[in-house]
Amino acid sequence: MTRPKAHRYRRRRNAHPEPKVIPMTSRLLVLLACALLSACASVRHQPLSQAAVPQLENKTLAFTTGTKPDFGAMTAGNAMFGLLGAIEAISSGNALVRDNNIPDPASNIAAELAKMVHAQYRIADRKLGIVSGSDDVDALAKLHPDVDLLLDVRTVTWSLIYFPADWTHYRVIYSAQARLIDLKHREVLAEHSCSRAPEQTADAPTYDELVDDGAAGLKRALSTAGDECLEEFASLFPS
């Protein structure tokens, strides 16, 4: 009998090794998670100023998202193997995203944020979003020569990782950044970064609960993180 697809992403190595072999790796993973969450620290918190609001009226608006970054599925089993385990985590994570058609939360964030900005500031026209591999302002301006304003929303990191003190339960880490750019003047009018790394709770999911049934649990967790970041990004734009 064919095994369910979710089993393809289960570790070939022992998922829950003996406690004595893990301590140093766990500490390293805590540091790694902290580094991931600070990956977008260079994006400052800059709400749209009231002085800039008149610049938005009767302008054209488009939105972009970045290409999907690597997804890390870090388990206690592959963490035992250092760099090789990290490579395996990225490989299996990318396969998990690809085979289960897991959407990048940035796509929905960008679309909903564009709707809000379009309605709130009397934007003349809102164009369909596209994917851009570069986040460079000059490159984005060349990509949209007929657009005045651009909402650029990108997923910086997304991953699942076990809790350092509980190797059978996992959390989904997500971070994104958003910018409103005046393309004609190559100026960032508003920007913010958002990070989500849930604390452990009694109902924290197991790995299988995240990846079974077409990765339904993982999709829900990413959707929740995306909605929370959308709410955060919306605060950039005063009414």
Beta strands, then each sheet from edge to edge (+ up, - down):
strand 1: 60-65
strand 2: 71-74
strand 3: 125-126
strand 4: 130-131
strand 5: 149-163
strand 6: 166-182
strand 7: 187-196
sheet 1: 2+ 5+ 1+ 3+
sheet 2: 2+ 5+ 1+ 4+
sheet 3: 2+ 5+ 6- 7+
end
